[in-house]
Amino acid sequence: MGETFTYQWDVSPQIIAEVRRCALYPFKSPGPEMDAEMTENPMTVLGAAFHSDEPVGCIAVLDEPKHDCALRVRWLGVEEMMRGKGIGANLVQAAEGYAAARQAALWADVRVKAIPIYDRLGFKACGDFFELPEIGRHRVMRWWPEGLWPSKTKCFRVRWLT
């Protein structure tokens, strides 16, 4: 019998803070400033994956319109020892369900190593690859609920100056 994971939507930042930091920003120290950005946007909805009641994955959806999409996916992260078990894909699918219920499209700055997950789940690449300081190479990807694909879409190139 395989491992069992449970998923919960609309969790508090405290529940995902450590898994988010370890999975996405291991080079940063824990602390209030690290967690503050999770609460900056009051419309942020956080999701978590659990194994034996311990958080092992996280994701967020924010009201942040850009790239012809109303909502942004952020902070998709899974503990290193739990990767490859479908947790990330399930979290992205939960974000898609949340967006579909709101009849809204999603966009995300996707790390190169996560592009295959988003691609399998129907996200489309938008624009060129770009580098985020300290984090690495990314690409904007977008997803629309069925029937909402826009007739014309614009991709804005993102360039970070360092």
Disulfide bonds with the S-S distance in Angstrom:
Cys126-Cys155 1.91
